[in-house]
Amino acid sequence: MKPDRAEARSGFALVIVLWGLVLIGLVITQLTAGGRFQTRIAGNEAGAATAAAAADGGIHEAVFYLTQADRRLRWEPDGQVHRLSIGRADVTIRVFDISGLINPNLAPPPLLAALLRGVGVPSGQAATLAAAIVCWRDPSAAARPGAVGGEADYRAAGKDYGPPGAPMENLEEMGRILGMTPAILAAIRPHLSLRVPSDYPSPMAADPLVARALAEASRTTETASARTPGVRGNPTVRIIASAVVAGGSRFVRDAVVRVSPSLQNGFQILDWDQRTD
């Protein structure tokens, strides 16, 4: 017996309805999954923003305590860990005195050469490289006839550039200086900062290698300590604030701040970076 034509039509309609329900289910599933994904992204972004704001607040909190007149409240730039709660974030703060680091944009050749010798560079090479550093940053030094590390030396070495005769903008730039190798730069970099405001670092804040370089340089030039201001009370500091919020979002703010009563508000922000580690 042949199936009734009406029954056939109803069966076909049922199949269409079932397929329609399946498609609707798939669409709902996709919308739900997409909504959850977007919600997760929004939550992550909110967490990251909260952590960033808390880390920035940690920097300003550290400045507040660094500038306190009361020694019982004042933080010292000694690397000690300080833990705070800011909003919904747990913030860890460390402050380091970088006044004892050498500024290659300002340091005289004897001090630079002494630092280089301190990391194992032979004496003659250290003197040549120190002169090249000075030529790189100082147009008057680079313009002197026969200057070590001048334009002619770069041309002779096959370089398509020469000393810019301007202060370095970052320490990575030192890798372009004639005679500087990656190994030498890696060895001296922990002892350098472009944010130290003096040609000689503070002996009171210097690490052992810098202290030896200062002592050695002082034997060939005027006494370094006599030219170094009493920066222990008004240091240039590096502040690292790490903030973590519920859910795991983390943000690390790395700032360099100069602290002095002579400055407006008692401090000046020199660097304001985000760390990725």
C-alpha positions in Angstrom: 0.0 0.0 0.0 1.4 3.4 -1.0 1.8 5.9 1.9 -0.8 8.6 1.9 0.5 11.8 0.3 -0.6 13.8 3.4 1.4 11.5 5.6 4.5 12.0 3.4 4.2 15.7 3.6 3.8 15.6 7.4 6.9 13.4 7.7 8.9 15.8 5.5 7.7 18.7 7.6 8.8 16.9 10.7 12.3 16.4 9.3 12.5 20.1 8.4 11.3 21.1 12.0 13.9 18.8 13.5 16.7 20.2 11.4 15.5 23.7 12.2 15.7 22.8 15.9 19.2 21.4 15.5 20.3 24.6 13.7 18.7 26.8 16.4 20.5 24.8 19.0 23.8 25.3 17.2 23.2 29.0 17.0 22.3 29.2 20.7 25.4 27.2 21.6 27.6 29.5 19.5 26.1 32.6 21.0 26.5 31.2 24.5 30.1 30.2 23.9 30.8 33.6 22.3 29.2 35.4 25.2 31.2 33.5 27.7 34.4 34.2 25.7 33.6 37.9 25.6 32.8 37.9 29.2 36.1 36.3 30.0 38.0 38.8 27.9 36.2 41.7 29.6 37.0 40.2 33.0 40.6 39.8 32.0 40.8 43.4 30.8 39.1 44.6 33.9 41.5 42.6 36.1 44.5 43.9 34.1 43.3 47.5 34.5 42.7 47.0 38.2 46.2 45.6 38.6 47.8 48.4 36.6 46.0 51.1 38.7 47.1 49.4 41.9 50.7 49.1 40.8 50.7 52.8 39.8 49.2 53.6 43.2 52.0 51.6 44.8 54.6 53.8 43.1 52.9 56.9 44.6 52.6 55.2 47.9 56.3 54.6 47.9 57.1 58.2 47.0 54.9 59.3 49.9 56.9 57.2 52.4 60.2 58.1 50.9 59.5 61.8 51.4 58.4 61.5 55.0 60.3 63.8 57.5 59.6 61.4 60.3 62.3 58.7 60.2 59.9 56.2 61.9 57.6 56.5 58.8 60.2 57.0 56.1 61.1 54.1 53.8 64.8 53.7 53.0 65.8 52.7 49.4 67.4 49.5 50.6 65.5 46.9 48.5 63.3 45.8 51.4 60.0 44.3 50.4 56.9 46.3 51.4 53.4 44.7 51.1 50.2 46.7 50.8 46.6 46.2 49.9 45.3 48.7 47.4 41.7 48.2 46.4 41.3 44.6 45.5 45.0 44.1 44.7 47.9 42.8 46.7 50.9 45.1 46.0 54.5 44.3 46.6 56.9 47.3 46.5 60.7 47.5 46.5 62.8 50.6 46.4 66.5 50.8 45.3 68.9 53.6 45.5 70.5 54.0 42.1 72.6 57.0 43.0 75.6 54.7 43.2 75.4 53.7 39.6 77.6 55.3 36.8 75.9 57.5 34.2 77.8 56.9 30.9 76.4 60.2 29.6 78.2 62.2 32.3 81.0 60.1 33.7 84.6 61.2 32.9 86.9 58.9 30.9 89.0 57.8 34.0 85.9 56.5 35.8 84.6 54.7 32.7 88.0 53.2 32.0 88.2 52.0 35.7 84.8 50.4 35.5 85.8 48.6 32.3 89.0 47.4 33.8 87.0 46.2 36.8 85.0 43.8 34.6 88.2 42.4 33.0 88.8 44.6 30.0 92.5 45.0 29.4 93.9 48.5 30.4 94.7 49.7 26.9 91.3 48.5 25.5 89.5 50.0 28.4 91.0 53.4 27.8 90.2 53.3 24.1 86.6 52.2 24.8 86.2 54.9 27.4 87.3 57.5 24.9 84.9 56.1 22.3 82.0 56.4 24.8 82.9 60.1 25.4 83.1 60.7 21.6 79.7 59.1 21.1 78.0 61.5 23.5 80.1 64.6 23.2 80.3 66.5 19.8 83.3 68.5 20.9 85.3 65.3 21.8 84.3 63.7 18.4 85.4 66.8 16.5 89.0 66.8 17.9 91.6 65.8 15.3 92.7 62.2 15.9 89.9 61.6 18.4 89.6 58.0 19.5 86.2 56.8 18.4 85.7 59.7 16.0 83.9 59.6 12.6 87.1 58.4 10.8 87.4 55.3 13.1 83.9 54.3 12.3 84.5 54.6 8.6 87.7 52.7 8.9 85.8 49.9 10.7 83.3 49.7 7.8 80.4 51.2 9.8 77.7 53.1 8.0 77.2 55.4 11.0 79.3 57.5 13.3 79.1 59.0 16.8 75.9 61.1 17.0 77.5 63.6 19.5 74.4 63.5 21.7 73.5 61.9 25.0 72.5 58.3 24.8 68.7 57.7 25.1 69.0 54.2 26.4 71.7 51.8 27.5 71.1 49.5 24.4 72.6 52.3 22.3 76.0 51.6 23.9 76.1 48.4 21.8 76.7 50.6 18.7 79.8 52.2 20.1 83.0 51.2 18.4 84.8 48.6 20.4 81.8 47.7 22.6 81.0 44.0 22.6 77.8 42.2 23.9 79.9 40.6 26.6 81.4 43.9 27.8 78.0 45.6 27.8 76.4 42.8 29.7 79.2 43.0 32.3 79.0 46.8 32.9 75.2 47.3 32.4 74.2 46.4 36.0 76.4 49.2 37.2 75.0 51.9 34.8 72.1 54.2 34.8 71.3 57.2 32.5 69.2 58.7 35.3 71.9 59.5 37.8 72.3 63.3 37.8 76.0 63.5 38.6 79.2 62.7 36.7 80.3 60.8 39.8 78.0 58.4 41.6 77.5 58.4 45.3 80.2 56.4 47.1 77.7 55.7 49.9 75.3 54.0 47.5 77.9 52.4 45.2 78.2 48.6 44.8 81.7 47.1 45.4 82.7 47.3 41.7 81.7 50.9 41.3 83.3 51.8 44.6 86.6 50.3 43.4 86.3 52.2 40.1 85.7 55.4 42.0 88.7 54.8 44.2 90.9 54.1 41.2 89.6 57.1 39.3 90.2 59.4 42.2 93.9 58.6 42.1 94.2 60.0 38.6 91.7 62.9 38.8 90.4 65.2 41.5 88.9 63.3 44.4 85.6 61.8 43.2 84.0 62.0 46.7 84.7 65.7 46.8 82.7 66.2 43.7 79.8 64.0 44.7 76.9 65.7 46.5 75.4 64.2 49.6 72.8 62.3 47.6 72.0 59.7 50.3 69.4 62.0 51.8 68.1 63.0 48.3 68.5 59.9 46.2 67.5 58.9 42.8 65.6 55.7 43.3 64.1 52.9 41.3 60.7 51.7 42.5 59.3 48.4 41.4 55.6 47.8 42.3 54.0 44.5 41.5 50.2 44.2 41.8 48.1 41.0 41.7 44.3 40.8 41.8 41.9 37.9 42.2 41.9 35.8 39.0 45.6 36.1 38.6 45.9 39.4 36.7 49.3 40.9 37.4 51.0 44.2 36.5 54.5 45.4 37.3 55.3 49.1 37.2 59.0 50.1 37.1 59.7 53.7 37.8 62.8 55.9 38.4 62.2 58.8 40.7 64.4 61.6 42.0 63.6 62.7 45.5 64.6 66.1 46.8 62.9 68.9 48.8 64.0 71.4 46.1 61.7 69.7 43.5 58.1 70.5 43.1 56.1 68.2 45.3 59.4 66.9 46.6 60.0 64.4 43.8 60.3 64.1 40.0 59.4 61.0 37.9 62.2 60.2 35.4 61.1 56.9 34.0 57.7 55.2 34.0 57.8 51.7 32.4 55.9 48.5 32.5 57.9 45.3 33.2 56.9 42.2 31.4 58.7 39.7 33.6 
